[in-house]
Amino acid sequence: MKITREFESLKSWNEEIDKYKKGKPIDIYARHSYPALEKREHEIAEMIGTPDTVLFNAGMAAIHTAIEAEELHPGEIVLCGNNTYSQTKKLFEDLKRRGIRVIPIQSENTEEIKKAIAIYKPRLIIIESVSNAQSMGVANFKELGEEIEKTNNEYENLKPEKLLESMIEKRLSQLEEKELVEFKAKLLEEIDEFLEGQNPFVFRPSIKILRDQEMELQEAIEKVAWLVKYIIKNSREKLSIIVDNTLPSPVLYNPLRDVKGMDLKMVVVESATKHYQAGQDQITAGIAYSNRDLEHIRDKRVRLGTYLQPVSEQKIPENITETMPDIVQRHADNALTLAKFFNELASAKVGGILEVSHPNLPTHAQNELFNKIAPDGLVTLFYLKIKNASEFVKKIKEKAEDKIGIGASFGHPKTWIELLPDDPEGVRIAAGSETQKELNQLLEVIKNALT
């Protein structure tokens, strides 16, 4: 399809322009939207069981757009999981350079997160549902959601208008009622404008109101400056949360399920490169879904140009919403089977395997929680610690030949194995979607390679 729509008549053009003026999705350029994309997003939303989804040209485009749609301002605080994807961590560094304070947290440690919320009063939390790291920790979203809901109730008293109201009597008791109402409205408007552009001259009108009440210029400037600093430092918008759910995908676990009915905004993002193209590995893609309206993200997608382009959308299998649940579950079943197999080898001290980290194994620290939310397997990959990881991978690849791949991604038809760049004993196994017969053959090959 073409990326720019040609209109058949002036009437159809004007109809589209009217939609644009009303802030509705339009079909002029592909970046705004296009029928095939809208249809695809609706179908995936039905599969996930959420009101809406937004598709992007990559997983990183999804999380970057979701963060930008929060419209964070300098001085605001974000709690960020310290086991997130390496490229996501670079986004955290970008936030720091913009004057946003980033506080690292352990996603799986709910008590630590609660303490961080109480101390720092953050504006946003960014974590992974399951950490793509050797710990493979998972956040307890039911408990975390309850804490965010409680925090947002407390934030009601920290809105700019309420903070200004509480401080106004201490600083400006001499103002008449009419001037006081005008001053409060003007100052709140100016604070919003200042946060957008960081231009201190926007406060001239409120300073003038004080000057008109026979206040000296320096005193007027000082009073406005104090109020502005106090409000910016202490005011809080509602606390939101962005969750990277790439590892389980909603087939295995959907964090929205655990916050259903709660008064909070959760945006879930994924790298749709992994599971939304049935292992074809032809495109990169990302997805976002939420328990709230996604128009702020869709609007930001237009401005950033992070939409899924038509040529990529066409490469997603037509029946993906029908096939994906079974395929992803087979990945998860195979991952758990492989993890149990390697755990048995570790127990028998075969192959130099020191440790197997899979959430559903009894040896995992959060095994009880994992088996509660996803008893049939929460992930499609897992980690090993091995005495000589390089030799281990070499032996398996030589025996398995094309039955196994070496690489850093997952969601492929065959199992992939990866040496971790920062750990000489670390290996990641990403299970394929092999049939039971194919998997049994692979297990036999691995066993022969290590014994």
N, C-alpha and C positions, 0 to 999 in steps of 0.2 A: 504494500500500500504506500501511497505518497505521504510525506510528512506534513504537507500543507494542503488544506482542504480547498477545492475550487467550488464556489457557490453557483448554483444554477440560475438564481435570480436575485434581484435587489431585495425582494421580500425575505428570502431565506437568510440573506446576509444581515438584514436589520433585526430579524428574530434572534440571531446569534448575538448581536451587539446588545440587544435588550437583556439577554441572559447575563452577559458580561457586566452590565451596569448594576444588575441585581446581585452580583457576587456568586452566581451559579456557575457550575462547570461548563466550559464552552469547547466547541470543536472547530478551532481555527488553525492553530498550530498543534502538533502532536504533544508539545510540552504542557499544554493546558489540559488535554485529555483527548481520547479518541475512542470511538465506539468499541473496538475490540478490547482495549484496555479496561474500559468500564465493565464490559461483560465478564472478562477474566477475573477482575477484582470481586465482582458479585459472586461468581461461582466459588472462588476460594473462601470468601466470607461464609458462605453456606456450609462448606466443608468444615471450617474451623468452628462455626457456631458463634460468630460475632457479627455485629451489624454492618461492619464495613472493613475493607482492607485497602491499603495503598501499596502499589508496586513501584520498585526503584530499579536502577540499572546495576546495583551491586549492594551487598550487605552493608558495606561501609557507608554507601550513600544513604541507606535507610537510617542507620543510627546517627549519622551526621545531621541529616535533615530533621530527625526527631529532636535532637539536642538544640539545633538552631531555632526550631519552632517554639521552644520554651522562652525565647527572647530574654535570656539572662543578661543581667546588668553587672557592671563592675561592683565589687563588694559583696555580691551574693555568694552563697556557699553551696557547694555540691559535694555530696558523699559519693565516692567512687570505689567500686570493688577493686581490690589490688591484684586479683587474679584474672582480670579481663584480658581479652585478645590484645596482642601487642600493638596493632594499629589503632585500637580504641584508646589505648593508653596515650598515644600521640595526640588524640583529640583532647585528652585531659590537659596535656601540656599547652595546647592552643588556648584552652580556657584560662589557664594561669596567666598567659601572656596578655590576656584581655582584662586582667584585674579581678578575675573570678577565683575565689578561694576553693581549692580542691583538697578534701580530707579523705585519705585512704581508709577503707574499712574491709573487714573480712565478711564476704557476702553470707557465709554460713553461720556467722556468730550474731544471732539476733540480739543478745544482751549488749554486745559491743555497739551495734547499730542504734539501739535504744539510747544508750548513753551518749553517743555522738549526736543524736537528734536533740537530746535535752541540753547538751553543752553548746552546740554550734547553731541550732535552729536553722537547718538548711532549707534551701529552696527546691532542691532536686536530689534524687538518689539515682545512680546509674550502676546496675549490677547485672551479672549473668545469672540465669536460673540455675544452671549447672556450670561450675567453673571448668573451662577447658584447660585444666592444669592437672598435675599429678595428684593433687589432693581431691579433685572432683567433688568439691563441696557444693551443697545446694542451699539456697535461701528458703526459709520457712515463711512463705508468703501470707499464710493465714495470720500468723503472729505479727508479721511486719505490717500487713494491711491494717490490722487493728491499731497498731501504734501510730501509723500515719493518720488514720481517721481521728484518733484522740488528739494528735498534734494539730491537725487542721482546726479542730474546735478551739484549741488554745490560741491559734493564730488569729482568730476572729478579733481578739482584743489588741492585736498588733497591726491592724490595718492603718495606713497613713492618716486617714481622717480621724480615727479614734485617738491615735497618738498625738496628733495636732490639737485635738480638742482638750486632751488632758494637760498639755503643756501651755496652752494659750493663756490661761489665767495667770500663770506664773510670770509670763514674759510680756503680755500685752493687755493687762487689766484696764489700762487707760482708754482703750478704744471703745467708741460707741458701737451699739449693736449693728447698725447698718454697715459701718466700716469693717467691723469684725467679720461679718458674713462675707463681704466682698474680698477681704484679705485672705480668709481661709480658702475660698474657692479658687482665687488666683494663685496662691502658693502651691496648692495641690496640683493644679494644672502645670505650673512651671517646673515642679519636681519631675513630673512625667516627661516633660520636654527635655529637661537637663539629663535625665537618665538615658535618653535616646542619643543626644549629641554631645554631652559633657561640656556644654557652653554656659559659663556662669553668668553671662549677660542676660540670660532669659529671666533673671530675678529682678530686673529693673522695675517692672510694673508694681510688684508687691512692695519693693523698697519705696517707690513713689507714694503708695498709699500711706505708709508710715510717715513719710516726709510731709504729706498734706495735713497730718495731724500734729504738725509743729515739732516733729522729732528731728534731732540733729542727724546729718547724713551718716556719720560714723556709727552712731548708736543704731540707726535703722539697718545699716549693713550688718552689724554684729548680731542683732536680734534675728534677722532673716537667716544669716549664716548658721547660727546656733540651731535654729529650728530645722533647717534643711539637713544638717549633719545628723541631728538626733533622729529625725524621721527615716532617713536613708539607712542609718545604722541599725535601727530597731524594728522597722516595719518588716512584715513578712507576708508574701503572697502564699497561696495554698501550696503545700508540699506535694510534689508529683514524683512519679517513679518511672524510669525507663528500664525495661528488662530485655536483655539479649537472650533469646530462647533458641539459639541456633542448634545447640546440641540435641535436645529432645524433640524440637519442633512440636506443634500442637497435637500431633498424632499420639505421641507418648506422654506429653504433659503440657497443659496450658495453664500458666500462672493466673490468668483471668478467672479461672474456675474457683480459686481459693480466696478471691476478694469479691466474689459476687454479692451484690447488695450493699457493699461498703461505699461510703461517701469519700471516694478518692479517685484520682486519675492515674491509670496505669497504661502506658504505651508499651507494647511488646514488639520487638524487632527481631528479624532473622536474616541470615544469609540464605536467600532462596536458591543460591547456586547449588546447594547441597542436595536437597530432597525434592525440589519442585520441578525437576526436569527428568525424572526417572533414570538418573545415572548417565544421561547422554553427554554431559560435560561440554556443552556447546556455547553456553552463555554464562555471564555473571548476572545475578539478580538479587534483589532484596525485597523485604516485605515488612509492613507495619500493620498492627491491628490493636484494638483498644476497647475498653469499656466505656469510652466517651466518643464524642464526635471527632472526626479526624480532619475537618476542614482546615484547621490551622496548619497541619502537616501537609495537606494537599496544596495549600496556598504557598507554603514555603518550598515545596517541590518545584512549583512553577518558576519561582524566582531563582532557585539554585540550579535548575536544569537537570535534576537527578531522576527524572522519570524513566521508566522502562521504554526504550525506543521500540517502534513497531517491528523492526527487523528481528529484534530479540524476542518480543512477545510472541511472534509467529513460531518460534522454535520451541516454545513450551508445548508439550504434548496436549492435544485436545482433551484427552480423557484423564488428565493428571489428577483431578479431584476424585476420580473413581479408583485409580490404581495406587495413588500415593499412600493411603493408610496401610494397605497390605504390604507394600514394598518396605516402608519405614519400619513396620513391625517386624518384618523378616530380618532387616538389618539389626534391630535390637535383639531379637532372639539369637541370631548368630553371634553377636557381640557377647552376650551372656554365656553362651555355650563355649566360646573361645576363652573367655575369662576363667570359667570354671576349669577348663582343660589345663590352662597354664597354671592355675592355682594348685591343681593336683600334681603337676610336674614340680612346682616349687616345694610342695610338701614332701615329695619323694627326692628332693635335692637333685633334680635332673636339669641339665642345661644351664646351670648357673643362675637360675631365676631367683631373685631375692624377695620380690614383692609384686603382688598384683593389685592394682587399684581400679575397682569397678564398684559403682554405688550399690549394686544389689547383692554384692558378696557379703557374707556374715562378718568378714574381717574389716569392713569399712566402718569408720566411726559413726556415720549417720545412716547406717543400714536400716534401722527401724523406720526412720522418716521416709527413706527412699522406697522401701517396700510398701509403705502405706499409700504413697501418691502414685507409684507406678510399679506394681508387683511383677509385671511381665517384662520389666526392663526399662530403665529410664533413659538410656543412652545407646548410641550406635558405635561408640568407641571406648577405649579404656587404655590404661597405662601399665607398663612393666618397669621394674628396676632389675637390671641384669649385670652381673660382674663384668662381662666384656660385651657390651651392647653391639659394637660394630661387628664382631665375629659372629654373634648370634644372628644378626640380620643377613650377613653374608651366607651363612650355612643354610638358612631357610630359603633364601632367594635361589641359591644354586639347586636345591632339591625341588622347590616348587615351580621353578621356571615361570611361565606366564600365568600360573594359577594365583599368583600374588603380585601386587604392585608395590613399588617403592615411591612414596610421595607424601605430601603434607596435607592433602585434602581428605574428604570423606564423602559418603553417599554414592560410591561407585558400585557397579555390578560385582566386582571382585574385591577381596580384602586387600587393603593397603597397609604398609608398615612404614614407620618413620623413625629415624634416629633424631633425638632431641638435640638441637644445636648447643644448648647450654648445660647439658648434663651427659657425661660420658657413660652413665649407667641407665639413661632414660630411653624408653622406646614407647611409641604410641601405636596401637593396633586399631585401625578403622575397619570394622567388619563390612563385608560386601553383602549383596542380596542373594548369595548362592542358594541353590536348592539344598535340601537335606543331603542328597547324594553327593553333590559337589562339596559341601562342607565336610562330610565324613572323609572324603578323599583328601581334602586339605589337611585335616587333623592328622591323618595317617602320615602324610608327607612331613609335617612339622615334627611329629614324634620320631620318625626315622632320621631326620636331620639332627636332632638333639641327643639321640641315644647311640 
